[in-house]
C-alpha cells in the first residue's frame, strides 16, 4: 500500500463498522476463550473482541443445541452479514 493510500484512509481501514476502545487485556481474555471459538477466531475476517465473540458463541451454541460445528457455521453467517452490511455502506458513498 502506498503512503498516499494510507493518508487518504484507503486499504483495510475503510469501514462503516463502529470502532471501540479496548478495555482490559484483550490477549488474556482471548486466552480464556474456549478452544473451538479460538480456532474459529483465528480465521475470522473481522477483529472480534473476546467479549463479543464469547457472547455470540454462547448464543450460537444455544441455537444449535451445543453442536460445535453448527455453532461455528452460525458465527460465520453472522460475520458474513456484518461484512455485507459494511460493504453496502462503503460503496453507497460513491
C-alpha positions in Angstrom: 0.0 0.0 0.0 1.4 3.4 -0.9 1.8 6.2 1.5 -0.8 8.2 -0.4 -3.4 5.5 0.2 -2.7 5.4 3.9 -3.1 9.1 4.2 -6.4 9.1 2.3 -7.8 6.3 4.5 -7.8 3.6 1.9 -6.9 -0.1 2.4 -8.2 -2.1 5.2 -9.1 0.9 7.3 -12.2 1.8 5.4 -15.3 0.6 7.2 -18.6 1.8 8.4 -18.5 -0.5 11.5 -18.1 1.1 14.8 -14.6 1.3 16.4 -14.4 0.7 20.1 -11.7 1.4 22.6 -10.4 -1.9 24.1 -10.6 -2.2 27.9 -8.5 -4.6 30.0 -6.1 -7.1 28.5 -7.7 -8.5 25.2 -5.0 -11.2 24.9 -5.6 -12.5 28.4 -9.3 -12.5 27.6 -8.6 -14.3 24.3 -6.6 -17.0 26.1 -9.5 -17.8 28.3 -11.9 -18.4 25.4 -13.0 -22.0 24.6 -10.6 -23.7 22.2 -13.2 -24.2 19.4 -14.0 -20.4 19.5 -10.3 -19.5 19.4 -9.8 -21.7 16.3 -12.8 -20.0 14.6 -11.4 -16.6 15.5 -8.1 -17.5 14.0 -9.7 -17.5 10.6 -12.2 -14.7 11.2 -12.3 -11.8 8.8 -13.3 -9.2 11.4 -11.4 -8.2 14.5 -13.8 -9.6 17.1 -13.3 -8.6 20.7 -13.1 -11.6 23.0 -16.1 -10.4 24.9 -18.4 -10.0 21.9 -17.1 -13.2 20.3 -17.9 -15.2 23.5 -21.4 -13.6 23.7 -22.2 -14.6 20.1 -20.6 -18.0 20.6 -22.9 -18.8 23.6 -26.0 -17.7 21.6 -24.9 -19.8 18.7 -24.4 -22.9 20.9 -27.8 -22.4 22.4 -29.4 -22.1 18.9 -27.9 -25.4 17.7 -28.1 -27.4 21.0 -24.4 -27.4 21.6 -23.2 -28.7 18.2 -19.8 -27.1 17.8 -19.7 -27.4 14.0 -23.1 -25.8 13.7 -22.1 -23.0 16.1 -19.1 -22.2 14.0 -21.3 -22.0 10.9 -23.7 -19.6 12.7 -20.7 -17.5 13.7 -19.5 -17.4 10.1 -23.0 -16.4 8.9 -23.2 -13.6 11.4 -19.8 -12.4 10.4 -20.7 -12.5 6.7 -23.9 -10.5 7.4 -21.7 -7.8 9.2 -19.3 -7.7 6.3 -22.2 -7.5 3.8 -23.7 -4.5 5.6 -20.3 -2.8 5.8 -19.7 -3.3 2.0 -23.1 -1.8 1.2 -22.4 1.2 3.4 -18.9 1.8 2.0 -20.0 1.5 -1.7 -23.1 3.7 -1.3 -20.7 6.6 -0.8 -19.7 6.5 -4.4 
